[in-house]
Amino acid sequence: MNEFADLGLSEGLQAAVASMGYETPTPIQKAAIPAVLMGRDMLGVAQTGTGKTAGFTLPMIDILAEGQARARMPRSLILSPTRELAAQISENFEMYGVNHQLSMALLIGGESMKEQEAVLTRGVDVLIATPGRLLDLIDRGSVMPMDVSILVIDEADRMLDMGFIPDIETIVGRLPAKRQTLMFSATMAPPIRKLADKFLSNPKEVEVARAATTAATVTTFIVAAKDRDKQSTLRALVQAEQPKSSIVFCNRKRDIAAVVETLRRAGVSAAPMHGDLSQPKRMETLEAFRTETINLLVCSDVAARGIDIDHITHVFNYDVPFNAEDYVHRIGRTGRAGRKGRAFMLATPKDQKLVEAIEELTKQKIDAFDLGTAAKSNEEDSLAATIEAAKAQGVDAKTIKAAQKSFEQHIPAFILRAA
């Protein structure tokens, strides 16, 4: 039975959730969804990876199902500290809102302001923004936030660390006093409590413990790579490991297609999984992965949630996740039901602090993986098997020796560099 039906969500949302493979809501979803649907303010102490984003996006979709946005006057506002987190929230709305007709805009730096203004002119039900870009557009008159009925402040502790609190106070000062406000933070430091007291009215408070451990059945590795070499490194890693069933995680949705293409060129049966896929295509892809017609999925964190398959042997992190908790949830896809699993993470020099945060959270040092040695061993095993097969078929020794010499002259470059 789908337990989301007990939370008061519409049938359209229940269908969207079920199509993604979810049956049981997380603790924060159980607490948040009914309260948000009732119009309560909320203060949630929860980390990324606890399901908190669905805890506010799902009820928001139902609340906003009635009504229509006016030009430049969004009906709801979600503030996020970074472009990447804002994009993940956007992907949540795309997937969960598949059976609704809500309009959405993503306002982040690094993207065309003209294009963003054009979307706003058509009117949006959900506006997801970083504080700096939103203030720029408010000052230009491109956003008039007097129709905002729901405000979400996500990752408030990171907003504090990044110095965004004055910007948030300015933004909130432009909003209607009568509104529903939801605030989420990984910690409850005194400045966060002060902010909550200022912005929230009689909020429901929910606290969820962080995920901090990795399964004993999963062996973890880190693979050093340069940004420009990440595709070739991943390709070599997959070829060396020969996974039976695996998931590759990308931080950015835009990288997924390129990673799928490079793996397919290497002969890997790979498919993408992200929020832009239609529900029928998503279900078709998941079924192919479940039956092992497809051996590898390249996913965003959001799209991978709901994949509940026990036979996954490997997890590859194409990027180091921005949140340490996401790492725990990613590698938890393998090593299930007592099976052994292997998890790899490609890391560049600039990822050092993110890696340290993961090791601090998990209390576990991640071993370095020698890709060159592993790949060379794999190639040599393959050559030995080929030679034995050739001998069994009566191929003469001279031909075999020539083939062996040719192999040694054409060892892939990544093996020679590492050897």
C-alpha positions as CSV (number, residue, x, y, z in Angstrom):
1,M,0.0,0.0,0.0
2,N,1.2,3.5,-0.8
3,E,1.4,5.3,2.5
4,F,1.5,8.7,0.8
5,A,-2.3,8.3,0.4
6,D,-2.6,8.8,4.2
7,L,-1.0,12.3,4.1
8,G,-3.8,14.1,2.3
9,L,-2.2,14.5,-1.1
10,S,-4.3,14.6,-4.2
11,E,-4.6,11.5,-6.5
12,G,-2.5,13.2,-9.1
13,L,0.4,13.6,-6.7
14,Q,0.0,10.1,-5.3
15,A,0.3,8.8,-8.9
16,A,3.4,10.8,-9.5
17,V,5.0,9.6,-6.3
18,A,4.1,6.0,-7.0
19,S,5.5,6.2,-10.5
20,M,8.9,7.1,-9.0
21,G,8.9,4.0,-6.9
22,Y,8.1,5.6,-3.5
23,E,5.7,3.9,-1.1
24,T,6.8,5.0,2.3
25,P,7.3,8.7,3.3
26,T,10.3,9.6,5.3
27,P,9.9,10.9,8.9
28,I,10.1,14.5,7.9
29,Q,7.6,14.0,5.1
30,K,5.1,12.4,7.5
31,A,5.4,15.4,9.8
32,A,5.6,18.2,7.2
33,I,3.1,17.3,4.5
34,P,-0.1,17.3,6.5
35,A,1.0,20.5,8.4
36,V,1.9,22.4,5.2
37,L,-1.4,21.3,3.6
38,M,-3.2,22.8,6.7
39,G,-1.4,26.1,6.1
40,R,0.9,25.9,9.2
41,D,4.3,27.6,9.3
42,M,7.1,25.1,9.7
43,L,10.6,25.0,11.2
44,G,12.4,21.8,10.1
45,V,15.8,20.8,11.3
46,A,16.9,18.3,8.6
47,Q,19.8,17.7,6.2
48,T,19.8,17.1,2.5
49,G,19.0,13.5,1.9
50,T,16.3,13.2,4.5
51,G,13.5,13.8,2.0
52,K,12.8,17.3,3.2
53,T,12.5,18.8,-0.3
54,A,9.6,16.5,-1.1
55,G,8.3,17.4,2.3
56,F,7.5,20.9,1.0
57,T,7.3,20.5,-2.8
58,L,4.5,17.9,-2.6
59,P,2.0,19.9,-0.5
60,M,2.9,23.1,-2.3
61,I,1.9,21.6,-5.7
62,D,-1.5,20.7,-4.3
63,I,-2.0,24.1,-2.6
64,L,-1.1,26.0,-5.8
65,A,-3.2,23.8,-8.0
66,E,-6.0,26.3,-7.8
67,G,-5.4,29.9,-9.0
68,Q,-3.3,31.6,-11.7
69,A,-0.2,33.7,-11.6
70,R,0.0,37.3,-12.9
71,A,2.8,38.7,-14.9
72,R,6.0,39.3,-12.8
73,M,4.0,38.3,-9.6
74,P,4.9,34.8,-8.5
75,R,2.5,33.0,-6.2
76,S,5.2,31.2,-4.2
77,L,8.9,31.7,-3.5
78,I,11.7,29.2,-2.6
79,L,15.1,30.7,-1.5
80,S,18.1,28.5,-1.9
81,P,21.8,29.3,-1.1
82,T,23.4,27.9,-4.2
83,R,22.6,27.4,-7.9
84,E,23.0,23.6,-7.6
85,L,20.6,23.2,-4.8
86,A,18.1,25.5,-6.5
87,A,18.4,23.4,-9.6
88,Q,17.7,20.2,-7.5
89,I,14.5,21.8,-6.1
90,S,13.5,22.7,-9.6
91,E,13.9,19.1,-10.7
92,N,11.7,18.0,-7.8
93,F,8.9,20.2,-9.0
94,E,9.3,19.0,-12.6
95,M,8.9,15.3,-11.6
96,Y,6.3,15.6,-8.8
97,G,4.2,18.1,-10.8
98,V,3.9,16.0,-13.9
99,N,0.2,15.7,-13.4
100,H,-0.3,19.4,-12.7
101,Q,0.0,22.4,-14.9
102,L,2.0,24.7,-12.6
103,S,4.5,27.1,-14.1
104,M,7.9,27.5,-12.6
105,A,11.0,29.8,-13.0
106,L,14.5,29.2,-11.8
107,L,16.4,32.5,-11.0
108,I,20.1,31.8,-10.5
109,G,23.4,33.5,-11.4
110,G,25.3,32.5,-14.5
111,E,22.2,32.3,-16.6
112,S,20.7,34.8,-19.0
113,M,18.8,37.5,-17.1
114,K,16.8,38.4,-20.2
115,E,15.5,34.9,-20.6
116,Q,14.6,34.8,-16.9
117,E,12.7,38.1,-17.2
118,A,10.8,36.7,-20.2
119,V,9.6,33.7,-18.2
120,L,8.6,36.0,-15.3
121,T,6.5,38.2,-17.7
122,R,4.3,35.2,-18.5
123,G,3.6,34.6,-14.8
124,V,4.9,31.8,-12.6
125,D,3.3,29.8,-9.8
126,V,6.6,28.7,-8.3
127,L,9.7,30.9,-8.2
128,I,13.0,29.2,-7.1
129,A,15.9,31.6,-6.6
130,T,19.2,32.4,-5.0
131,P,19.0,35.6,-3.0
132,G,21.4,37.7,-5.0
133,R,19.8,37.1,-8.4
134,L,16.3,37.6,-7.0
135,L,17.2,41.0,-5.4
136,D,18.7,42.1,-8.7
137,L,15.4,41.3,-10.5
138,I,13.3,42.9,-7.8
139,D,15.3,46.1,-8.1
140,R,14.8,46.0,-11.9
141,G,11.1,45.7,-11.4
142,S,11.1,42.3,-13.1
143,V,9.8,40.6,-9.9
144,M,7.0,42.0,-7.9
145,P,6.6,39.7,-4.9
146,M,3.4,41.1,-3.4
147,D,1.4,37.9,-4.5
148,V,3.6,35.4,-2.7
149,S,1.5,33.3,-0.4
150,I,4.1,30.6,0.4
151,L,7.7,31.3,1.3
152,V,10.3,28.6,1.7
153,I,13.8,29.4,3.1
154,D,15.9,26.3,2.5
155,E,19.3,25.5,4.0
156,A,19.1,28.5,6.4
157,D,22.3,27.5,8.1
158,R,24.2,27.7,4.8
159,M,22.5,31.0,4.0
160,L,24.0,32.2,7.3
161,D,27.5,30.9,6.5
162,M,27.4,32.5,3.1
163,G,26.3,35.9,4.4
164,F,22.9,35.9,2.8
165,I,20.8,36.7,5.9
166,P,20.7,40.5,5.3
167,D,19.5,39.8,1.7
168,I,16.8,37.4,3.0
169,E,15.6,40.0,5.5
170,T,15.4,42.5,2.6
171,I,13.4,40.1,0.4
172,V,11.0,39.1,3.2
173,G,10.4,42.7,3.9
174,R,9.0,43.0,0.4
175,L,6.5,40.1,0.8
176,P,3.0,40.2,2.2
177,A,2.8,39.9,5.9
178,K,0.0,37.3,5.5
179,R,1.7,34.3,4.1
180,Q,2.8,30.7,5.0
181,T,6.5,30.4,5.7
182,L,8.5,27.2,5.8
183,M,12.1,27.2,7.0
184,F,14.6,24.4,6.9
185,S,18.1,24.2,8.5
186,A,20.7,21.5,9.2
187,T,21.4,23.0,12.6
188,M,19.6,25.3,15.1
189,A,22.3,27.8,15.9
190,P,21.1,30.9,17.8
191,P,21.1,33.2,14.7
192,I,18.8,30.6,13.0
193,R,16.4,30.5,16.0
194,K,16.4,34.3,16.0
195,L,15.5,34.3,12.3
196,A,12.8,31.7,12.8
197,D,11.3,33.8,15.6
198,K,11.2,36.8,13.3
199,F,9.7,35.2,10.2
200,L,7.5,32.3,11.5
201,S,4.2,32.4,13.3
202,N,3.4,29.5,15.7
203,P,5.4,27.0,13.5
204,K,5.3,23.3,13.7
205,E,8.8,22.2,14.6
206,V,10.3,18.9,13.3
207,E,13.8,17.6,13.8
208,V,15.2,14.6,11.9
209,A,18.5,12.9,12.7
210,R,21.2,13.0,10.0
211,A,22.3,9.9,8.0
212,A,25.9,9.3,9.1
213,T,27.0,5.7,8.4
214,T,27.8,3.7,5.4
215,A,27.0,0.0,5.1
216,A,29.7,-2.5,6.2
217,T,29.0,-4.4,3.0
218,V,30.2,-1.5,0.8
219,T,33.9,-0.9,0.0
220,T,34.6,2.7,-0.8
221,F,37.3,4.2,-3.0
222,I,38.4,7.6,-4.2
223,V,39.9,8.1,-7.7
224,A,42.0,11.2,-8.4
225,A,41.1,13.0,-11.7
226,K,41.5,16.3,-13.4
227,D,38.3,18.1,-14.5
228,R,39.2,17.7,-18.2
229,D,39.9,14.0,-17.8
230,K,36.8,13.0,-15.8
231,Q,34.9,11.4,-18.7
232,S,37.9,9.3,-19.8
233,T,38.7,8.4,-16.1
234,L,35.1,7.2,-15.6
235,R,35.1,5.3,-18.8
236,A,38.3,3.5,-17.8
237,L,37.0,2.8,-14.3
238,V,33.8,1.2,-15.6
239,Q,35.8,-0.8,-18.1
240,A,38.2,-2.0,-15.4
241,E,35.4,-2.9,-12.9
242,Q,33.0,-4.4,-15.4
243,P,30.0,-3.8,-13.1
244,K,27.0,-6.0,-13.5
245,S,24.5,-3.3,-12.5
246,S,25.5,0.2,-11.5
247,I,24.5,3.9,-11.0
248,V,26.6,6.9,-11.9
249,F,25.7,10.1,-10.0
250,C,26.2,13.6,-11.5
251,N,25.8,16.8,-9.5
252,R,24.6,18.7,-12.6
253,K,21.8,17.5,-14.9
254,R,23.5,19.0,-17.9
255,D,26.4,16.6,-17.5
256,I,24.2,13.5,-17.6
257,A,23.8,13.3,-21.4
258,A,27.6,13.7,-22.1
259,V,28.4,11.0,-19.6
260,V,25.8,8.6,-21.1
261,E,27.2,9.3,-24.6
262,T,30.9,8.6,-23.6
263,L,29.9,5.3,-21.9
264,R,27.8,4.2,-24.8
265,R,30.8,4.9,-27.1
266,A,32.8,2.5,-24.9
267,G,30.2,-0.2,-25.4
268,V,28.4,0.2,-22.0
269,S,24.6,-0.2,-21.9
270,A,23.9,3.1,-20.3
271,A,20.8,5.3,-20.0
272,P,20.0,8.7,-18.4
273,M,17.6,9.3,-15.5
274,H,16.7,12.9,-14.8
275,G,13.7,15.2,-14.2
276,D,13.2,16.0,-17.9
277,L,12.2,12.4,-18.8
278,S,8.5,11.8,-19.2
279,Q,6.9,9.5,-16.7
280,P,6.4,6.7,-19.3
281,K,10.0,7.0,-20.4
282,R,11.2,6.9,-16.8
283,M,9.2,3.8,-16.0
284,E,10.4,2.1,-19.2
285,T,14.0,2.9,-18.2
286,L,13.6,1.7,-14.6
287,E,12.1,-1.6,-15.8
288,A,14.9,-2.1,-18.3
289,F,17.4,-1.5,-15.4
290,R,15.5,-3.8,-13.0
291,T,15.5,-6.6,-15.6
292,E,19.2,-5.9,-16.4
293,T,18.5,-5.0,-20.1
294,I,20.3,-1.8,-19.2
295,N,23.3,-2.2,-16.9
296,L,24.1,1.4,-15.9
297,L,22.0,4.4,-15.1
298,V,23.4,8.0,-15.1
299,C,21.4,9.9,-12.6
300,S,20.9,13.2,-10.7
301,D,20.3,12.8,-7.0
302,V,16.7,13.7,-7.3
303,A,15.9,11.3,-10.1
304,A,17.6,8.4,-8.3
305,R,15.4,8.7,-5.3
306,G,12.8,6.0,-5.4
307,I,15.0,3.5,-7.1
308,D,14.8,0.5,-4.8
309,I,16.7,-2.3,-6.5
310,D,18.8,-4.8,-4.5
311,H,21.1,-6.1,-7.3
312,I,23.2,-2.9,-7.8
313,T,26.8,-3.9,-7.6
314,H,28.6,-0.5,-8.1
315,V,28.0,3.2,-7.5
316,F,30.2,5.7,-9.3
317,N,30.2,9.4,-8.1
318,Y,31.2,11.3,-11.3
319,D,31.2,14.4,-9.0
320,V,31.8,14.7,-5.3
321,P,28.4,15.5,-3.8
322,F,28.0,19.0,-2.4
323,N,26.5,17.6,0.8
324,A,28.1,14.8,2.8
325,E,24.7,13.3,3.5
326,D,24.1,12.8,-0.2
327,Y,27.2,10.7,-0.4
328,V,25.8,8.3,2.3
329,H,22.5,8.1,0.4
330,R,24.2,7.6,-3.0
331,I,26.5,4.7,-1.9
332,G,23.6,3.2,0.0
333,R,22.2,2.1,-3.4
334,T,24.7,-0.8,-3.4
335,G,25.6,-3.4,-0.8
336,R,22.0,-4.2,0.0
337,A,20.3,-7.4,1.3
338,G,23.7,-8.7,2.5
339,R,25.4,-8.4,-0.9
340,K,28.8,-6.8,-1.3
341,G,29.0,-3.5,-3.1
342,R,31.7,-1.1,-4.4
343,A,31.5,2.7,-4.5
344,F,33.9,5.0,-6.3
345,M,34.2,8.8,-6.2
346,L,36.1,10.8,-8.8
347,A,37.7,13.8,-7.0
348,T,39.6,16.8,-8.3
349,P,42.1,18.9,-6.2
350,K,39.4,21.5,-5.6
351,D,37.1,18.8,-4.1
352,Q,39.4,18.4,-1.0
353,K,37.1,20.1,1.5
354,L,34.0,18.2,0.3
355,V,35.9,14.9,0.6
356,E,37.0,15.9,4.2
357,A,33.4,16.7,5.1
358,I,32.4,13.2,3.9
359,E,35.1,11.5,5.9
360,E,34.3,13.5,9.0
361,L,30.6,12.6,8.7
362,T,31.1,8.9,8.1
363,K,34.2,8.6,10.4
364,Q,35.8,6.6,7.7
365,K,38.9,7.3,5.6
366,I,38.2,6.6,1.9
367,D,41.0,4.5,0.3
368,A,42.7,5.8,-2.9
369,F,42.1,3.5,-5.9
370,D,45.0,2.8,-8.3
371,L,43.1,2.8,-11.6
372,G,46.1,2.1,-13.7
373,T,47.0,-1.1,-11.8
374,A,43.4,-2.3,-11.8
375,A,42.9,-1.6,-15.5
376,K,46.2,-3.2,-16.4
377,S,45.3,-6.4,-14.4
378,N,41.9,-6.5,-16.1
379,E,43.5,-6.1,-19.6
380,E,46.1,-8.8,-18.8
381,D,43.4,-11.2,-17.5
382,S,41.5,-10.6,-20.7
383,L,44.6,-11.2,-22.8
384,A,45.4,-14.5,-21.0
385,A,41.8,-15.7,-21.5
386,T,42.0,-14.8,-25.2
387,I,45.4,-16.6,-25.6
388,E,44.0,-19.8,-23.9
389,A,41.0,-19.7,-26.2
390,A,43.2,-19.3,-29.3
391,K,45.4,-22.2,-28.2
392,A,42.3,-24.4,-27.8
393,Q,41.2,-23.5,-31.3
394,G,44.6,-24.5,-32.7
395,V,46.0,-21.0,-33.5
396,D,49.8,-21.3,-34.0
397,A,52.2,-20.0,-31.4
398,K,53.8,-17.4,-33.8
399,T,50.4,-15.7,-34.4
400,I,49.7,-15.7,-30.7
401,K,53.0,-14.1,-29.9
402,A,52.5,-11.4,-32.5
403,A,49.1,-10.7,-31.1
404,Q,50.6,-10.4,-27.6
405,K,53.2,-8.0,-28.8
406,S,50.6,-5.9,-30.5
407,F,48.6,-5.7,-27.2
408,E,51.6,-4.5,-25.3
409,Q,52.3,-1.8,-27.8
410,H,48.7,-0.6,-27.6
411,I,48.1,-0.6,-23.9
412,P,45.6,2.3,-23.3
413,A,47.3,5.6,-22.4
414,F,45.7,5.8,-18.9
415,I,47.4,2.5,-18.0
416,L,50.8,3.7,-19.1
417,R,50.4,6.9,-17.2
418,A,49.6,5.1,-14.0
419,A,52.0,2.2,-14.3
